Amino acid sequence: MKRLRIVHICMSDRWSGSEIAAAEYANGLSPSHNIGMVFVAGQHLTSSFYRRRLNDNIRFALISDPKSAGELRSAVTEVAGGMPDIIHAHLGAACRAVANIFPAVTKIGHLHIRFFFAQHGDLDGVIAVAPWQMGDIPERYSGRAWLVPNFLQEMKFKAPDEMRTRLLRMLHLEPDVKLIGSVGRLHSDKGMDILIEAQRIIGDPNIHLLLFGEGSEEIQLRQRAAGLDNVHFMGYRHDAAQLVGGLDLYVSASRAESFGLATIEAMAAGVSVVATRTKGSEWLLEHDPERLFGIEDIYGTARIISGFCAGDRALPDYRLDRFDKQASFRALEAAYSEAIERSRR
């Protein structure tokens, strides 16, 4: 495949799963292609922040006004050294913007959530991260869709006993407690409030809930957890994926989850996993549906946590080969090639 000029555009004001995935795809393909990225500047999202997270050969630019077509056009041509071969847009604001500003460039949108015609309808193609998204695309969409699953990072996980000991020491807990946890933004989408209420219903001081992450609803969640000494706010931690390996049970209580990157990281760490019946988790746990429970079902959440904490269960085969990093890079390259060929025709 010839060397392409590819520009990824992220126009959000945060650094979470979608933005991290975009950077990982950029880093992964940068040895073979000329990659540029465009971000929105923020209080903490500075040039030095992005430079630490991107390969040295990736050019990037920050824009101050995501609604300025001129600023976006200038940033794209700057990082691409002219007009790119492919623009890869991430999330709604970027997808809507590029459709009108770059009529002559092949444009692809990434379905970090799901297909929305208002966001993706005018693009040449979309990248789905899970099979259910492919069936969710309306027939009237004239573009192409490709399946490129999210992938596991190439990480060597530390011994579970070591991580459990570290967690116990951090929280000053006795060795016989049960540790359950969840990783994600402290936002209603992630259902952390459901986990807190389930803890209250369970009423077992020996079961401790660890919430990893930060977000706009932290104050409300802390207020909700008042009086529960077995709920712990761990904050944002760069080593959260490692620490999760020390849990007895990982719980995803999300109200909506297109994929579930933190969930597959828990699987890879060798942790027992349960999750709500979101589209993404239904696919991740299709081989073991007993590990799924109802969305916003507080009592169902309490029951499944109590049940899995009551005794040891053998881990299923999580089929992690579905999330191979290099396979996803190859699939994305193939999508780019086909998209360009379709545009030429």
N, C-alpha and C positions, 0 to 999 in steps of 0.2 A: 504494500500500500504506500502511495506517495506521501510525503510529509505535508501535513495540512496546517493551515493557520486557524486555530480554534480559540474562541473567546467564551468563557463562562461568565454569566452575569448573575449576581446575587444582590438584590435590592432591599434586603431586610435590615433591621437595626439590631440583630442579635447574632450570636454564634452558637448554634445548636445543631441538631442532627442533620438538617437539610444543608446547611452551610458547610458543615464538616464533610459530608458526602461529596459535595461539589469540589472541595479542595482535594479530597483523596483521588477523585477521578482526574483532576488536573495534574496532580503529582504523578499519578500512575502512568499517564500517557505523555508526560513531558519529555522523556528520553526519545520518543519517536516522532513527536510533532511540536510545532511552535505554539505554545499555550499562553494565553493571556487571561486575566481575570479582572472583573470590575466589581467593586463593592461600594456601599454607602458608608461614608465616614461617620464615626460615632465617638462618644466620649472615651470609651475603652477600645474601640475598633480603629486603631491607628495604623499607620504604615508599619511601625515596628511589630505590632501584634500580628499582622498578616505575614510579614517577612519571616517571622519565626515558624510559621505554619506551612509555608510554600517552598518548594524547591527553588534553588538559586536561579535556575534558568527560566522561571516563570515570571513574566512581566505582569504587573498589576497597577491599577489606578483606582483612586477613591473619588467619588463624586459627592457633592454636598447637597444637591437638590435632585432627588429621584424623579421629579416631574419635568425636569428640563431635558427636552429632546436634544438640544444642541450640546449640552454637557455630556450626555450619554454617548452621542455620536462621536464626539471628540475623544472620549476615554477609550472607546472601542478601537478606533483607528490608531490611537497612540500605542496601545498594548499589542495590537496585531501588526503594526507597521504597514497600515493600509487597510483595505476592506478584508475581513476574514473569509475563509471558506465556509465555516460553520459558526453560528452563534448558538450556544447552549444556555437556555434561560432556566433559572431555578425559582420556583414559587410564583404566585400570581402577578405581582407588580412587574417583575422582569418579563414574564411571558406577554403581558398586555403591551408593554412598552416596545419590545422589539418588533412586534407584528407590523407596526406602522412606520417605524423609523428606518428599518432596513429592508425595503421591499425586494432588493436584488440579491440578498444573502440567504443561504439555506438556514432555516431557523428551526430549532428543536426545543421542546419544553420537557422538563423532568417532572414526572408525576410523584412528587414527594407525598402528596395526599391522595387525590383522585382527579379524574378528568372533569374539567369545568369548561363548557363551551365558550363562555365569555373570556376565559383565560387562554385556552389552547386552540380554539376553533380556527384561527387564522394562521396557525403554524404549519410548517411542512411535515412535522412528525412529532411524536411524543415518545418518551422513554418510560415504560412501566417498571416498577420495582417488584411487583408481585403479580402472579397469574390472575387474581380476581380483578385487577385493574383493566386487563385486556378485554374482559367481557363487559366492562362498565362503560366502554367508549361507544357513543351512539353511532349508528350506521351512517348518518348524514355527514359525519366527519370525513373529509376528503383526503386527509393526510395519512401517513403511515404510522404504525405503532410497533415498537420493538420491546421485548422483555429483557431487561438487564437487571437481575436481582442485586440488591445491596449485598455487601460482602463483609466477611469477618476480617478484622485487622490481623496482620501477622504478629501475634503476641504470644509470648511464652508465659503461661500462667504459673504463678507461684503455688506452692503446696497449700491445699485447703486448710490444713491444721495450722499452718503459719498465719494465714489470713484470719482465721477464727480467733487465734490467740491475740493478734493485733487488735481486732475489734473489741474483744473482751477487756483488754487493757485500756483502750481508748475510753470505754464507757464504764469502766470499773464494775464489771458484772462477774457473777460467779460462773464457773465452767458448765454447770448443768442447765443453763437457760437455753431457750430456743431463739434463734435469730432469724427473723424474716425481714425482707427489705425490698425496696423498689428504687429505681433510678429514673429521673426525669425532671422536667421543669415543674416548678411548684405553681401549677396552673390547672384549672378545672378539667382541661382535656385529659390530663394524666390520672385523674381519679384519686389523688392522694387523700382527699376528704373522705372518700368511701373507705379507704384503708384505716383511717383514724377512727371512724364510727364503728367499723368492724372490730377494731381492738377494744372499744368500749363494750361492745356486745359480748365478745369472747370472755372478757373479765379475768383473764389468766395472767397474773403478774410475772409468770415464768416465760411468757412469750413476749419478746421485745421487737418492736417495729422500727426499722432504720430507714429514713427517707433521705436519699442522696440527691442533691440538686438545689437550685435556687430559682426564684421567680417572683412575679408580681403579687402572688397571693400568699406569700410566706407568713405575713402578719396574721391574716385570717385563719390560716391553718394552725398556727401556734395557739391562737385563741381557742380554736376548736379542740385542740389537744390538751387544754388546761385540765389539770388534775390527773392526767395519765402519765405516770412516771416511767412507763414502758414504751413511750414513743420518743424517738430521738431524731432531731434534725441534724443531719451530717453536713449540710452545706454542699457547695461545689467542691469536688475533689478530683484532681487529675488522675488519681489512682483508684477511682471508683470501680472500674472494671476488674481490677485485681482484688479489691476488698470484698466485692460481691462473692468471690470464691469461698469466703468464710461463712456464708449464710447457710442456714438449714433449708430455707425456702425463699425463692424469688417470686414476687407477685407483681404482675402488671394489671392494674385496675383501670386502664385507660378507657375513656368513653369512645374514643376513635383512634385507631392505629392502622395506618396503611401497611406498615411492615413490622417494626419493632426491633431496632438495632440493639438496644440495651438488653432485650430479651434473648437474642441469639448470643450475645456476649456472656450472659449468665449460663446459657446452655453450654457454651464452649468451656466455661470455667468448671463445668461438672456439677452444677447446682440443680436441684429439683425446681421445676418451673411450673407455675399455674398462671392463667391469664383470662381476661374477659373475652367474650365471643365477638371481638372485633374482626373485621375482614382479614387484617394482617395476621393476628394471632391464630385464627382458625386455620390459616395455611401453615404457619410455623408448627402447630401442634395437631395437624391433620391425622397423624399416626397414633395419637393418644388423646381423643376428645374428652376423656374423663378429667383432664387437667384444665378444662375450660369452664367458666361460670358466667352468669348473666351480667350484663352491663348495668351499673347503678343498683345492683342487688346487694344491699348491705348485709342482709342475713345470709344470702348465698355465699358472699365473700367470707363471712365469719365461719360458715360451715366448712368451706373447702380448706381454709387456713387451719382450722382446728383438726380436720381430718388428716391433713398431710403432716401436721406436727405431732400427731398421736403415735405414729409409728414410722419406721423406715420403709421406704419403697424403692425398688430397684429403678435406676434411671433408664428411660427408654432410649432407643437409638434416635437422636434428634435429627439425623440426616443432614449433618452440617456440611457435607460435600456440595449441597445446593448453593452454598454461599462462598464459593472459591473466588478469591480476589482476581487472579489472573484470568479466569474464565469470564468474569464480568468486564474486565478491560478489553478482552478480545471481542466480546459481544457488542460493546459500545463502539469500537472501531468499525465493526461490520455495519452497524447502524449508520454511522457517519458516511461510510462509503456509499451505501445504498441511497441515503437521503440526497447526497450530492448528485448521484446519477439520475435519480428521479427528477430533481430540479432541472438538470440539463435537458432532459427529455421534454 
